């Protein structure tokens, strides 16, 4: 099947061509203009003086800084006793102003190439000769400055001076990190660069000084991305956590989507990887569930290079099948190797500026870009990964299975004869497996041993047959970064070829990235970014309920293929007479033809104008386009069921096509100013957000063959068809004010207002304000000389956010054509009301949040960390609500619930050893979120789901029965039955060997009122820790993540307690189920129909999901510079990485981290043993030129 590229875009072919041409011309012009000469700063630049002034030398330098691009390097106390400078109103060129300021101080100045002015001492004359000479004999010093990865650092300040920080001269490193400078013996040579720790050495007799700069530990100069801008980390007053590329490096090896790499790295961010299926992502929750009802999504908003992306948007609530079509994971369009940083905005003060889109937190992803003036660099990395399932269940061997069935039939017959409520006809249906004669005179059933003709002689472990050993993934990435004096650029391409854990599965991903920023002139700056992803997933299996155990539990006594190489079939008999032949697991999991093709475009373009100094007007357009073509053909000859009762099923085909486009246009104005110790900035903006979606799906049955004529036009019968096309919008105004005083006191205020068409006409607009304050205590005079506490910052914030991630137009009544059996009326297509009952009063969910926190650094930042406490109150949460059945509607949504989330987050890190050759660092984070349902209308909740909710507890709880023991005494059971008002304590079929449940209300019988709270899917605490050791070129790092206190219903286990003898079961049950001869067994008796319902939800089917997992382990080696230079390279490293290598847990299922449907889903309490997560080993190489 060819990919329908013309269906991907909502443009016509003509408009598409125009758009591509315009974008190409724009990028070409921006790139070309970026290389044109720029009027650079000169010593003759004019400095404007608005009135007569009397300034200190420091204040003169501040004046020059404000009106030029230059910065100064000099000792802070150099002008402590200098006289003030008198300046007259008017203008003066920079060189004259500098000469005037330094004339009587025996100082002069140097202009460095990176727009830095370095003050130097004047040369002195000897009295005898009358010629100029330096105070000391100078010697020439050369060298290269690199980072810890041996990459050269251009633009590093190399300064020479006397002890006490008196600078004499300076230069900057070139594109290759090289420098040449002169210095005298005994002087200090200092190397400084933004973001790196300054290093200095005493000059002796050396002529070559090579330096490796290490990243600044304190991270005080880091910039973090916030809504519509950025801030220095030290100025941030809200709750923001960041992950840099270095921290992601080892976690992204072998993964196809970067969200898989975040687990345990960020405090307050809970990440669950429920499945390892190809193309799947993870479920992310920040600070608790705020919208658990009405199908709302609780995942955060992603902003990737300025483009907002909702990974699980809630689509238009129609009654057709387009709601269930398969779509691709949009995050997989981003090559994990391209990511520079990830900033997570958590509290309302940080997210309020995103309004309704930021209600569940915001994750801002910034990809790598070139740097102006940077020499072009090329990075190439490749890796090969070997994967196996992290765990598989042990099933009974053929001999064990026959023995287990022997016991099952024996004691089932005995129970049926002793208890009239156990229907012996259900047992007799298995007469094809066992000799089960019925005595019609006594109405009893006997057991005379197994039917040996039924059982085969093979001993097949289906997991070994179905899963690859190993599955191999190859990844290749190349990137180009660089810039000129006006332009920076980035290009990258990536290719992933991944085998699925199951045979016949394959995933191919192509990713492309282009980034360009160009300073056209002093006023205009333009740029564009495009991230493109193309994916193709092929498989022979598509799970319907997420439980692989159903397929892998097939009988073990048959071979996967017969002597002709054809798939064998599994024989069974329905109702004791009708033979049925079903596909075996290998056929079922490899025999279908499934293909999902995805196309993703995340594009951003902007133009910025600095109309007056410090006032920038910016316009940007962001486009997120997601397209999926899905094809799923089930050939009856391979995966169909042949039944004497129902006949042969027919081959079926399902197709779907989805195109979703989100266009966001922003117009902002940003003004910054500094007045003495006062710094402030003002941002105002407007945003226009439009969503377009076009979805269609078809299902057909009956095809001439299963190999060639399998397209849509070959189908005999259309069993269903559906299509939905809609447009929705959001208009917004926003603003932000930031203020700081003397680098000690900081404030940020945000205000946003959104208008959404999702709500009633009177409730479409909402306002989202926030305020954040912080105090940098360590900059106060009483702490400035403290050698222990060198960094301390106190933060507090309040804010309000809202959510509109619900179905569109819930206040309007819609009409739609009927589907399936309702599609025709009187020979014509039927048109009727949709099942949604409109609610004109529907309004926003709102969340008010308070956050207090602190950041600290001890012992020269050898120990550092942060602590936050928050309280979030959500009101008017949307949920299904009661409505009159006479309306004929299916659903009615209203604002009827309140919730609270409160908790704390702590991260702590430190450098255990920090020497030139050996570094050992460790980091730890822990978070707790307490979720409470304060109010809800239980009348609107389905009776099947009502147990998930209880006022005063967290959402998605588990209620069930309490097992006291296994019945061992018939007298005890008889007495309990006699004491019951119904004559039965538990069930009609309860007998010895069954679970005895606790009578919690003491009414003498077991009913639904005897269920109690057994736990919830939400953990008590979660987090991660990591450690890394570096010695010379070697590195060893380990990342762990953990979760403590959550519970889950192990659904697979409950299913196994209701045993069917024609399928296999877990080996843990073998010789460990109750029989009269084995009364000390761990598990109850296994008999026909499970008459006591031992499989019901109880404390025996609910398990603690606490776990500690070694997420990644990586060993690497960075080759020394002398070896790298032989390859004309600037960096070369190799690594070995393992992921999911070890898990400590008491949970008996495949993955304790699995949640059916995600954190907020009502089925998150269930763990169905879905597609297993992979355990991997990877080998890789990184090369840079």
C-alpha positions, -999 to +999 in steps of 0.1 A: +000+000+000+014+034-010+015+062+015-011+088+006+010+119+009-016+141-007-040+131+021-015+141+047-018+178+041-050+198+043-039+219+014-046+211-022-017+201-044-015+236-058-015+253-024+010+227-011+034+236-039+031+273-033+037+268+004+069+247-002+082+273-027+076+302-003+092+284+026+122+275+004+126+311-008+123+324+028+150+300+041+173+307+012+171+345+016+175+342+054+205+320+050+220+342+023+215+374+041+230+358+072+264+357+055+264+394+045+287+418+063+274+434+095+283+468+108+303+459+138+310+479+169+340+501+167+359+523+191+343+553+175+307+543+184+289+572+199+277+572+235+248+595+242+247+614+275+213+630+281+224+653+309+254+664+328+267+635+350+293+629+376+299+591+375+323+566+389+344+545+365+321+515+371+291+536+362+308+548+330+313+512+320+276+504+328+267+533+305+288+518+277+273+484+282+238+497+279+245+514+245+268+488+230+273+451+228+305+451+248+312+437+282+341+445+305+366+422+323+384+436+353+388+432+391+357+444+410+377+466+434+400+480+407+384+515+409+376+515+446+395+548+453+393+563+418+379+598+413+346+604+396+344+614+360+325+646+349+306+641+317+287+669+298+254+665+280+259+654+244+277+625+227+312+612+229+329+583+210+338+553+230+375+555+228+376+591+240+353+581+269+375+552+279+407+573+277+390+600+298+380+574+324+414+556+326+438+585+320+450+589+356+448+553+366+479+539+347+455+516+328+446+511+292+423+487+274+421+459+249+392+451+225+389+413+222+372+396+192+343+384+212+331+419+221+349+420+254+369+449+267+398+439+290+416+465+311+454+462+311+483+480+328+503+505+308+539+498+300+565+516+321+597+533+311+631+527+327+648+558+340+682+551+324+673+541+289+642+561+284+626+533+264+595+514+270+597+478+284+574+456+304+578+452+341+587+415+336+604+394+310+575+380+288+574+345+273+551+332+245+524+308+256+502+288+233+476+261+238+441+247+231+410+249+252+384+221+250+354+209+270+352+176+289+343+158+256+375+171+239+354+195+217+373+228+211+358+259+226+359+291+205+356+325+222+371+315+256+386+345+274+424+339+281+436+365+305+470+372+321+475+392+353+491+395+386+478+377+417+448+395+432+429+396+399+448+425+384+445+418+346+473+428+323+462+415+289+439+391+272+429+372+240+401+349+230+404+314+215+398+309+178+374+285+161+397+255+169+400+266+206+436+277+201+452+308+215+486+326+218+494+351+246+525+364+264+530+363+301+557+366+327+569+340+352+548+342+384+518+358+367+484+341+366+469+328+333+431+325+336+405+308+313+369+319+316+338+310+295+301+313+301+286+281+315+320+267+325+341+269+357+369+294+355+404+279+357+437+296+364+474+285+366+506+301+377+530+307+348+564+289+353+586+279+324+559+262+303+553+274+268+522+252+261+492+252+283+462+230+272+431+233+293+399+213+296+371+234+310+344+218+330+308+228+331+300+252+359+286+231+388+264+258+403+245+262+370+237+298+381+242+311+346+220+286+329+190+298+309+157+280+312+129+282+288+096+296+301+064+305+282+072+327+252+108+334+263+136+324+286+150+334+320+183+329+338+179+301+362+189+323+391+159+346+383+133+319+382+108+321+410+084+293+400+087+255+400+107+245+369+130+215+365+154+210+337+172+181+320+202+189+298+215+169+268+243+153+289+218+139+314+198+124+285+227+109+266+228+075+281+190+072+286+182+078+249+203+049+235+181+024+218+148+044+223+127+058+195+109+085+215+126+108+240+098+106+265+109+071+273+142+085+286+127+109+312+116+083+339+132+091+372+151+121+360+128+149+370+112+154+404+074+156+405+071+140+371+056+105+372+062+084+340+047+050+333+058+028+304+029+004+302+039-013+270+069-020+248+049-022+216+065-006+185+058+031+182+043+034+217+050+062+241+047+067+278+021+082+301+032+113+319+016+129+349+028+161+366+016+168+401-014+145+401-047+139+383-069+170+379-094+157+354-103+120+359-137+120+343-153+126+309-124+109+290-101+140+296-064+138+291-041+145+320-008+144+300+012+177+299+015+200+269+047+196+249+063+227+233+089+216+208+110+244+194+081+267+200+054+243+185+027+232+210+019+195+208-008+176+227+001+139+226-034+126+235-059+152+225-096+147+233-113+148+200-148+158+190-172+136+208-192+119+180-209+086+180-189+071+151-159+048+150-134+075+142-128+079+179-110+046+179-087+048+149-050+041+153-027+071+153+011+075+154+030+089+184+038+125+175+069+127+198+087+102+176+093+128+150+119+143+173+153+126+171+164+121+208+200+129+198+189+164+186+177+175+220+196+202+238+175+207+269+141+199+284+125+223+308+094+211+328+070+238+340+051+225+370+033+251+391+006+274+380+029+304+382+050+288+354+022+274+333-005+300+336+009+319+306-001+289+285-036+291+299-058+261+293-032+242+274-009+242+304-033+229+330-014+196+333+021+211+332+042+220+302+073+203+289+094+226+267+119+208+244+147+228+229+167+211+201+203+218+193+211+249+173+243+264+160+261+293+176+270+325+158+307+326+150+310+289+156+330+268+132+310+242+115+310+209+134+297+175+122+286+148+147+279+112+137+266+086+161+254+050+156+243+022+178+231-013+176+207-026+203+198-062+212+165-066+229+146-093+247+114-092+268+121-079+303+101-109+316+079-137+304+057-161+324+065-197+330+038-220+317+032-257+324+050-282+303+029-307+284+033-334+310+025-309+338-005-297+319-019-332+315-013-339+352-029-306+362-059-314+340-061-348+355-066-333+390-089-306+376-113-332+361-111-355+391-120-329+417-145-310+394-165-343+390-163-349+427-176-313+434-204-316+408-216-348+425-215-333+460-230-299+452-262-297+431-255-260+423-224-270+402-238-279+368-223-311+356-232-303+320-205-276+319-180-303+329-193-327+303-186-302+276-150-313+280-156-349+272-134-346+242-105-341+266-114-365+294-136-396+299-166-381+318-195-406+317-228-394+331-251-417+351-285-404+343-302-425+370-282-409+398-275-378+378-238-380+386-207-377+365-177-399+367-141-394+357-122-423+341-090-406+331-078-383+303-086-389+266-051-397+254-061-392+217-067-355+224-032-348+237-002-343+214+034-352+221+050-318+215+063-296+243+060-260+230+068-229+250+049-203+229+068-174+243+100-189+229+084-194+195+068-160+192+094-137+206+127-128+188+159-137+205+172-111+202+153-083+184+179-059+168+177-022+164+201-001+144+202+037+148+221+062+127+223+100+133+242+128+118+240+165+126+257+197+114+260+228+136+277+261+129+273+298+123+287+330+109+289+364+126+252+368+118+237+334+113+235+301+131+223+269+115+216+233+124+208+203+102+203+167+112+190+134+100+183+102+118+173+067+108+160+039+130+154+003+119+139-015+149+127-051+151+098-058+174+100-083+201+074-104+183+083-120+149+073-101+118+073-068+135+094-039+122+095-002+128+113+023+105+117+059+115+132+087+095+137+121+111+149+154+097+156+187+114+165+221+100+171+252+122+181+286+111+184+320+129+198+351+111+204+386+122+195+404+090+205+438+104+205+456+137+167+457+137+155+425+121+161+389+131+144+359+114+145+322+119+128+289+112+128+254+125+113+223+110+112+188+126+099+161+102+092+125+110+082+097+087+074+063+103+063+029+091+052+001+115+046-034+102+033-063+123+014-095+121-005-089+154-026-063+169-038-068+205-075-062+211-074-059+249-037-055+257-033-090+273-007-112+255-014-139+281-046-148+262-025-158+232+005-173+250-017-196+272-024-219+243-021-256+249+016-267+248+012-301+232+011-290+196+038-279+172+037-243+157+038-257+122+030-291+105+053-312+083+044-290+053+054-258+071+018-246+075+005-232+107-012-259+129-045-252+145-057-256+181-086-280+184-114-275+209-151-284+211-180-260+219-209-272+239-195-307+238-204-314+202-192-287+178-155-289+168-136-256+165-102-250+150-085-219+161-052-203+150-022-212+172-003-183+189+024-181+162-002-178+135-023-154+155+006-131+163+024-131+130-003-139+104-022-107+100-010-078+078-009-046+098+008-014+086+007+021+101+023+049+082+028+082+100+039+117+089+047+145+114+057+180+108+065+204+136+074+238+120+081+272+133+090+305+117+094+339+132+105+375+126+117+397+154+121+435+152+140+456+177+122+488+168+139+508+196+166+496+220+153+469+243+119+467+227+114+436+206+083+428+185+080+392+175+056+374+152+057+336+149+036+309+132+037+273+145+023+243+127+019+208+141+007+183+115+001+147+123-011+122+096-017+085+099-026+059+073-036+026+089-042-007+072-051-040+090-060-072+071-069-104+090-066-133+065-091-160+075-068-187+061-043-179+088-059-162+118-096-171+112-116-196+133-133-226+117-163-238+137-189-265+131-214-243+148-207-209+133-189-219+101-157-202+089-151-166+098-144-142+069-113-122+061-116-086+072-100-053+064-099-022+085-085+011+071-083+045+085-069+079+076-063+107+101-050+142+094-048+166+124-034+200+121-028+226+148-018+262+137-008+287+164+000+323+156+016+345+182+023+382+183+044+395+212+061+426+224+089+424+250+106+454+266+135+451+291+152+479+310+177+484+339+177+514+362+206+512+387+198+480+407+163+477+392+158+453+363+124+446+347+108+433+316+073+434+302+058+409+277+024+413+261+010+391+234-019+376+215-024+340+203-047+325+177-050+287+180-068+266+154-073+228+152-083+210+121-091+173+121-102+150+093-108+113+102-123+084+083-124+047+087-138+017+069-143-020+078-150-046+051-154-084+051-152-111+024-123-111+000-115-133-030-082-143-015-058-135+013-027-125-006-034-103-036-070-089-037-069-074-002-076-038-010-107-018-002-123-022-036-121-061-033-142-062-001-176-078-005-194-062+024-188-028+041-196-036+078-189-001+090-178+033+078-174+066+095-160+100+090-155+131+111-142+165+100-141+195+123-124+227+132-120+243+167-103+273+180-089+292+209-081+329+211-059+343+238-043+374+252-014+371+277+012+392+295+041+388+318+059+413+341+093+404+357+112+425+382+144+421+402+162+444+426+199+442+433+200+406+422+183+397+455+146+401+451+126+388+421+090+389+411+071+375+380+034+381+373+015+364+344-020+369+331-037+351+303-072+350+291-085+322+267-118+320+248-127+285+238-156+273+216-157+240+237-180+257+263-213+274+265-218+309+250-217+325+285-187+305+297-163+306+268-138+331+283-116+324+313-088+343+331-056+327+344-034+349+366-003+340+386+024+356+408+058+343+418+082+358+442+117+348+453+145+360+476+181+352+468+192+351+504+228+342+496+233+376+480+226+394+513+256+408+531+252+385+561+258+355+538+282+368+512+313+355+530+297+323+542+320+294+530+294+267+538+261+280+524+271+296+492+236+296+475+202+299+490+170+310+473+134+311+487+105+309+463+067+313+466+040+314+440+002+313+435-017+309+402-047+296+384-050+274+353-079+258+335-086+228+313-105+226+281-092+192+269-127+178+264-148+170+234-158+200+212-191+217+211-206+199+242-232+226+243-246+220+209-269+193+195-256+175+164-270+153+138-253+123+122-260+095+098-267+062+114-240+035+116-240-003+113-275-016+117-289+019+121-276+032+088-308+027+068-344+036+072-369+027+045-341+021+020-325+055+027-297+065+049-309+075+083-301+108+099-306+113+136-295+130+167-261+121+181-259+105+215-245+137+232-271+156+252-261+193+249-253+214+281-253+251+275-240+257+310-208+237+306-177+257+316-140+255+323-123+232+348-101+255+370-072+247+392-058+271+418-023+263+430+001+274+457+038+265+457+066+273+481+102+261+476+139+267+481+171+261+462+204+257+479+241+250+474+266+240+500+304+238+501+311+256+469+281+238+454+295+204+460+261+197+475+231+212+459+193+206+458+158+220+459+126+214+478+090+223+468+057+219+485+025+225+466-013+225+470-036+223+439-073+227+442-094+217+411-130+228+410-158+222+385-141+191+370-161+178+340-177+144+344-205+123+331-237+134+348-272+121+352-299+129+326-334+118+318-334+085+298-364+099+279-340+121+260-326+091+242-291+104+248-260+084+256-240+109+275-243+142+293-212+161+306-213+187+333-191+204+359-198+183+390-165+173+407-137+189+429-103+174+435-072+183+455-035+174+448-008+183+473+026+170+479+063+177+480+093+173+457+129+170+467+161+166+447+196+164+461+228+161+443+265+164+449+301+159+438+315+131+460+349+134+444+360+163+423+396+163+411+412+169+377+413+132+369+386+117+389+350+129+393+322+111+411+287+126+413+254+114+425+218+128+424+186+117+440+150+129+438+118+119+456+082+131+451+049+125+469+015+135+456-017+130+476-047+131+454-082+135+470-116+135+455-135+162+474-168+161+456-185+143+427-219+132+415-219+094+417-253+092+399-235+099+366-210+072+370-215+038+354-223+010+379-193-008+366-170+021+375-185+035+407-161+015+428-132+035+414-143+067+432-149+076+468-151+110+484-121+116+507-098+091+488-077+094+456-093+086+423-091+052+407-091+032+439-095-005+441-123-020+462-126-057+469-131-085+493-108-096+521-096-133+521-093-146+556-081-181+546-090-212+526-119-233+539-106-265+555-134-276+577-169-286+564-184-281+598-173-245+598-188-240+564-221-256+574-224-234+605-217-203+585-244-213+559-268-220+587-263-186+602-270-168+569-304-154+561-302-168+526-288-202+537-255-195+521-226-176+537-209-170+503-220-187+471-242-217+463-212-236+451-187-227+479-169-258+492-137-268+509-106-254+492-123-221+483-114-187+497-132-176+528-141-139+526-144-116+556-179-105+567-170-068+572-205-057+582-212-087+604-246-095+587-238-132+584-233-134+546-209-121+520-224-094+497-210-064+478-212-045+511-183-065+524-158-049+501-132-025+514-105-002+501-075-023+489-054+004+474-050+025+443-029+028+412-013+060+425+020+055+443+029+069+477+062+082+465+082+079+433+115+092+419+149+082+408+186+084+415+217+083+394+255+082+398+284+087+374+321+082+378+346+097+353+383+088+354+405+102+327+387+091+295+366+064+312+330+069+324+305+046+342+270+058+349+238+042+363+203+055+364+176+040+387+139+048+389+115+037+416+079+037+428+066+029+462+031+022+475+009+017+445-014-012+439-028-029+409-053-056+401-033-083+383-061-091+358-042-121+343-040-138+376-077-134+382-085-149+348-063-179+356-082-186+388-113-192+366-096-221+348-104-235+314-087-269+308-082-265+271-057-237+276-025-236+296-018-219+329+012-206+350+036-230+364+033-214+398+000-232+402+014-267+396+011-288+427+003-257+446-035-256+444-058-269+471-069-306+470-080-328+499-045-343+498-028-308+496-045-287+522-015-264+528-014-252+492-010-215+485-039-212+460-075-223+462-090-253+444-094-252+406-127-267+396-152-262+368-169-227+366-151-214+397-184-217+417-171-196+447-158-169+423-123-171+438-113-149+408-133-119+421-113-088+431-099-094+465-067-088+484-054-120+468-057-106+432-045-071+441-007-067+444+017-040+455+034-025+425+064-010+443+096-014+423+132-004+420+146-006+385+180-002+370+169+019+341+202+023+324+238+013+329+265+028+306+302+023+303+320+046+279+355+057+268+365+090+254+397+087+232+425+111+240+431+141+217+464+127+203+446+097+189+415+116+177+437+140+157+450+111+136+414+108+122+412+146+117+384+145+143+376+166+173+359+139+194+356+101+195+339+079+221+325+044+224+300+031+248+281+000+260+246+006+275+221-017+291+185-007+299+159-023+322+186-048+333+172-055+368+139-049+386+133-055+423+096-060+430+070-083+446+046-078+417+043-112+400+032-098+366+054-088+337+058-051+345+048-034+378+049-001+360+021-010+335-012+009+338-041+000+315-051+032+298-028+056+316-027+074+350-062+090+347-080+061+331-106+043+351-088+011+341-054+023+354-060+000+384-057-030+361-025-046+349-032-070+320+004-081+312+004-063+279+032-063+253+064-066+274+089-038+279+123-047+265+156-055+283+184-043+261+221-041+255+235-015+231+269-008+215+276+026+200+301+051+186+301+089+187+323+108+163+327+145+159+346+166+133 
